[in-house]
């Protein structure tokens, strides 16, 4: 592919990542110091957390996810002291929000999943270390208990005091059980776990406290201890609280032997796992839900989509809606991100209200996008009514920091798809429909398979165009521009042509449209101008016309591109006419480009000029205009000439066309009458 020659931008300065990390570490230290007990000063804790934050950020920045680094960071946090559930919850809250705000993890969409996985690994490391600490504590207590019981024969009072000291200070439940299953002693912690006073437990049997469905498992474990096949048993168990509820606990059972080395008692250490299970459940919920709105996230929505399709009523099916908030970026840019977040929360609540009577799943996808899956019934309103209800509800202003905000949504809809459709394909279809709907704010678009096939065909051409350019299938051709007065050649217009191996010849308008869809038009357009300018220099005195698309007109580097081409080819600016479409001048950058190029000496032309554009003749340095079809050609031509501009018209294919435009007052024309577009070698001047 010919090199369009765009010079690289100057390297942007690196953001001060260290300063932002330090601020996040300070916030972490402040929140954690109020929730945990650790043998560190505030300053020492801050230094420790600053180091761990560096480890976490560096691990999450790696190209490949390595959970081991983050698990070790979680283990380190657990080792600082009594951190517990409150410390882990504070850590998850501050890191979950703070990491997403760091500049090194921008844009958020690219790092959100990595951060969620990283925090999950961090929590796994913390919980694993915490569990090991609990087990170590249990084993330590058991060793103390063994010694206390062995010495009981010689000094019962001393043994009981030692047991009381260990048992009373322990947060784990401890029970001494006779070989007949009778509970001999229990500490206060086991009473707290089960809702009993220690005195109420004395005299009961172990199996009075065990859930009936778990009793056989515990009996088998005790049998193994008594016959010597096991020395210690650990298992998850379900005990019955005083109020009838189930306590899910971790139970460790060991056998005590007397002085004669015969079994005498069982020591059972009980660790309440309810809070751990709740914490694990909360972490799982956070992975599958949006932290801001509380709605399911895209992952949860997608994973449940297939099940919803299978269980849907065959007669009514489901309806999938993909919503995008209109002008949400304006809210964030003008009022700040906080206002945007509050608006998203408001939208989530309003969507729940509108769909309260339907069996519907609502999710927040990314940024300002939401997904809704409605399992239709006979009473479900049609799509038009549903979208109208949503927009009507969101049109009611909500006040954010004193500003009354209301929004509308553009919606892509897939209505009653086949039950066996692939969920990923279904989401893609809704997204395509949304892209079409977004061309008109507050509207909705229904997915059509035929339209999808056409869109895919166009997109396939657009994405393959760079390769075709590289292979030489895309070329520059030249169409003569003639004076209507005498038919003499007044210049040539440079055009694109793609000799596609499957679809045949694609002319300039189609090529420009395809290239604009992907942004290829910027380097491709510069190449066209360079090739045509070099050819114009070869032709000596033939003026050159190059038309631009709307995207090119607003290109911030347009004046640099044109100046570079003129310098490299040696073409005088006065021999180049650059045409800008009137619709492109709605962008301020395009207006600036128009004036700058005119100041460089380039002749500037307004393309697609109509009666409503006359004011531009006074506002801009216009040399010529290319008229759009109009029934008032003569009147418009007179006004254009009055503004000092020359008139060019296209599509002049017959003598009758030429005569009509000549009478209307046009000056220059192009079309089949004066010559079709050809390669440079087929033209001579």
Beta strands, then each sheet from edge to edge (+ up, - down):
strand 1: 37-38
strand 2: 81-82
strand 3: 173-178
strand 4: 183-186
strand 5: 232-240
strand 6: 246-257
strand 7: 263-272
strand 8: 318-325
strand 9: 359-364
strand 10: 369-375
strand 11: 398-400
strand 12: 403-405
strand 13: 409-415
strand 14: 444-446
strand 15: 474-483
strand 16: 489-500
strand 17: 504-506
strand 18: 544-547
strand 19: 576-581
strand 20: 603-609
strand 21: 624-627
strand 22: 646-649
strand 23: 668-669
sheet 1: 1+ 2-
sheet 2: 4+ 3- 7+ 6- 5+
sheet 3: 9+ 10- 8+ 13- 14-
sheet 4: 11+ 12-
sheet 5: 17+ 16- 15+ 23- 22- 21- 20- 19- 18-
end
